[in-house]
Amino acid sequence: MHGHDLGKLFSELPEEAKATVLEAATAIRPQHKLKAGTDVIACLKEVSNAFEKWRYLYENENLLIDMRALLYALHTAYEACCRVRKLKGKE
């Protein structure tokens, strides 16, 4: 997988990995103050171009990123990784 588009990268994950991410996202969702109906995939898409915007900041007038979406996406990734590590430890 290549690129910086987080939504596209997520869509290219194996089904088992997607399921782990979505389970983690569901578990931690109540900790984040997001608009009703917002899910981790929407958050990934919302922040998917942050790297390019910040990397080429001289080319962009608007560098704003919804930090709630970014924090939720990061927290979800962390939680998913922790779940995988626990599973690997049981093997």
N, C-alpha and C positions, 0 to 999 in steps of 0.2 A: 504494500500500500504506500502511496506517495501523495504528497500535497499537504495543504494547510486547511482545507475545507473540512471542518470537523463533522458536519452532517454527512458528507460523502464518505469520509473515513469510517464513521460508525456503520453506515449501510454496507460497507465491505467486510465487516467483521463476520466471523463464523457465527452461526445461529446460537450456539452455546454461549459464546462471549456476549452477544447481544442480550440474551436472557439474563445473564449475570448482571450486566449493567442496568437493565430495566428493573430487576429485583432490588438492586441497591438503591436506585433512584426512588423507587416507591417507598422503601423503608425510611429514607431520610427526608423525603419531601415535606413532612410536617414541620421540620426544623427551619425551613426556608420560607420567607414571606414572598411568595410568588402569586401572580394573578391566577384566579381560578381557571382551570383548564390548561395551564402551562405545564408542559412535560419536559423531560430532559432533552428530548430530540429537538424541540423548539428552542431550548436554551443553547444547545450546540450550534444550531443554525444561526442563532442571533449573534453568537460570538465567534463564528467560524472565520471571519476575516480579520479578527483582532491582530493577529501576528503580522499580516501584511500591512494593515493600517499603521501599526506602531513602528514596523520596520522601515516603512517608507513615509514617515510622518511629514517630511517636507513636501510630499505630493498630495497630502490630504488636508482638507480644511476642518473636517469633523473627526476627531479622535475619540469621541465618546463611545463607551461600551457599557451596557447594562451590567453593573457589577454583581447584582443579585443572580443573574443568569450565569455569569462566569463562575461565581462561588458555588452555585448549585452544581454546575457541570464538573468543576474540580472536586468537590466533595463526593459526588457520585463516582468519579473515577477512582478516588482514594478508597472508598467503601468497596467498590467492585474488586479492586486489587487485594484488599484485606480478605475478602471472601474467597478469592482464588487461592491465596496463600494458606488459609485455613484448610481448604479442600486438599491442597497438595500435601499438607502436613499429615493428613489422615491416610494417605496412600501408603 
